[in-house]
Amino acid sequence: MRRVRPRPLPIETYFDERPASLDNTTRDLAFALGSFGITRVQEWITRGHGGPRQRGLRSDIVTLCVCPQMLPCKRPSAAWCAREHGVSRQYAYRLQQEFSRELADYIRFRGQRFQRLRE
C-alpha cells in the first residue's frame, strides 16, 4: 500500500497572517455582516411547510438568485426549479420574488449594478 505524502508549500506561503489592508475593526465588521447575511438566507431556506422537499426548493431558489451558474442546467430559471421539485411555476416564481423582496438589501444579485444599502 502506497502512502500519500503532503506536498510542501512554497517558502513565502503563510495562511495565518492577517491581511495588511484590513485593520481589526474593519475585518470584524466584514465577518459580522457576512455571518448576518448567511444567517438570514438560512432562516429563509428553513422557513415554510413541507420539510426537506420545501428546503430543497428554497435552496435552489437562493442559488438561482445569487449564483445561477451553480445549477446543473443551461438556462437556470424559476421554472426549472419548479420542474425539478414538482411544484407549479407560479409557486416557484412567487418564492423567488419573496426571496428578492426580503433579502435584496443584504445580498448582491445577478445583474444588480449597485448594492442597495439598508437605512
Secondary structure, DSSP 8 states (H G I E B T S, - for coil): ----------TT--SS---TT--HHHHHHHHHHHHHHHHHHHHHHH-SSSTHHHHHHHHHHHHHHH-GGGSSSSS--HHHHHHHHT--HHHHHHHHHHHHHHHTTTS--TT--S-----
